[in-house]
Amino acid sequence: QVQLVESGGGLVQPGGSLRLSCAASGLTFSTYAMRWYRQGPGKERELVAAISGVGGTNYADSVKGRFTISRDNAKSTVFLQMNSLKPEDTAVYYCNAYKKWGYDYWGQGTQVTVSS
């Protein structure tokens, strides 16, 4: 059974930093692209950052230069380092594991709130 468990969310002031983690189990981690999505209040879910099995990355324009996605294949974990946080980054952040042919798994989400 595949499980993705996010952690690291919380309340932070504008300009602050948080590091999200997503620990995966039940899958061959290195063969999956890993993605972070977020869904803010009243908004649709959006892709924030993605990393391939070999480390290629891409980011939403809104987070470029502030967020960094990384992965540790030995520990089956993906990270999202979030710096210079803004109130508009407030959302539930979801971890996603994806590869072709219908392999698509989601975590339960972790809340990030940016507020003074």
C-alpha positions as CSV (number, residue, x, y, z in Angstrom):
1,Q,0.0,0.0,0.0
2,V,1.4,3.4,-1.1
3,Q,1.5,6.1,1.6
4,L,2.7,9.7,1.3
5,V,3.0,11.5,4.6
6,E,3.6,15.2,4.7
7,S,5.0,17.1,7.6
8,G,6.5,20.5,8.4
9,G,3.6,22.8,7.9
10,G,2.6,25.5,10.4
11,L,2.2,29.2,11.1
12,V,4.9,31.5,10.0
13,Q,5.3,35.3,9.7
14,P,5.7,36.9,6.3
15,G,9.3,36.7,5.2
16,G,9.8,33.5,7.2
17,S,10.8,30.0,6.1
18,L,9.4,26.5,6.4
19,R,10.6,23.2,5.1
20,L,8.1,20.6,4.1
21,S,8.8,16.9,4.0
22,C,7.0,14.0,2.3
23,A,7.9,10.5,3.3
24,A,6.9,7.8,0.8
25,S,6.4,4.1,1.3
26,G,5.1,1.2,-0.7
27,L,6.6,2.3,-4.0
28,T,9.9,2.3,-5.9
29,F,10.5,6.0,-5.0
30,S,13.3,6.7,-7.5
31,T,11.0,5.8,-10.5
32,Y,8.4,8.5,-9.6
33,A,8.3,12.1,-10.4
34,M,7.5,13.9,-7.1
35,R,5.4,17.1,-7.0
36,W,4.1,19.6,-4.5
37,Y,0.7,21.1,-5.1
38,R,-1.2,23.6,-3.0
39,Q,-4.8,24.7,-2.6
40,G,-5.5,28.1,-1.0
41,P,-8.8,29.2,0.5
42,G,-11.3,29.5,-2.3
43,K,-8.8,28.5,-5.0
44,E,-8.1,25.6,-7.2
45,R,-5.3,23.2,-6.6
46,E,-2.1,24.3,-8.3
47,L,1.2,22.8,-9.1
48,V,4.0,24.5,-7.1
49,A,7.1,22.4,-7.9
50,A,8.2,19.1,-9.4
51,I,11.3,17.0,-9.5
52,S,12.0,14.0,-11.7
53,G,13.6,10.8,-10.5
54,V,17.0,12.0,-11.6
55,G,16.6,15.5,-10.1
56,G,15.4,17.7,-12.8
57,T,13.1,20.5,-11.4
58,N,10.5,23.0,-12.4
59,Y,8.6,25.6,-10.5
60,A,5.5,27.7,-10.7
61,D,6.4,31.3,-11.6
62,S,4.9,32.5,-8.3
63,V,7.5,30.6,-6.3
64,K,10.6,30.8,-8.5
65,G,13.6,32.0,-6.5
66,R,11.9,31.4,-3.2
67,F,11.1,27.7,-3.1
68,T,13.4,24.8,-3.7
69,I,12.3,21.2,-4.2
70,S,14.7,18.3,-3.5
71,R,14.6,14.6,-3.0
72,D,16.5,11.9,-1.1
73,N,16.0,8.7,-3.0
74,A,17.8,6.7,-0.3
75,K,15.2,7.9,2.3
76,S,12.2,8.0,-0.1
77,T,11.6,11.6,0.9
78,V,10.9,14.8,-1.0
79,F,11.3,18.2,0.5
80,L,10.1,21.7,-0.2
81,Q,12.2,24.5,1.2
82,M,10.1,27.7,1.3
83,N,11.8,31.0,1.9
84,S,10.5,34.6,1.8
85,L,7.0,33.4,2.5
86,K,4.1,35.6,1.6
87,P,0.5,35.6,2.9
88,E,-0.6,34.4,-0.6
89,D,1.4,31.2,0.0
90,T,-1.1,30.3,2.6
91,A,-2.6,26.9,1.5
92,V,-2.8,23.2,2.2
93,Y,0.3,21.7,0.6
94,Y,0.0,18.2,-0.9
95,C,2.7,15.8,-2.0
96,N,2.1,13.8,-5.2
97,A,3.9,10.8,-6.6
98,Y,3.4,10.3,-10.4
99,K,4.5,8.2,-13.2
100,K,3.0,7.1,-16.5
101,W,0.3,4.4,-16.9
102,G,-1.9,5.6,-14.0
103,Y,0.4,5.6,-11.1
104,D,-0.7,8.7,-9.2
105,Y,-0.7,9.0,-5.4
106,W,-1.5,11.8,-3.0
107,G,-0.7,12.6,0.6
108,Q,-3.2,14.0,3.1
109,G,-1.8,17.6,3.0
110,T,-0.2,19.9,5.5
111,Q,-1.4,23.4,6.3
112,V,0.9,26.3,5.8
113,T,-0.3,29.7,7.1
114,V,1.6,32.9,6.5
115,S,0.4,35.6,8.7
116,S,1.6,38.3,11.1
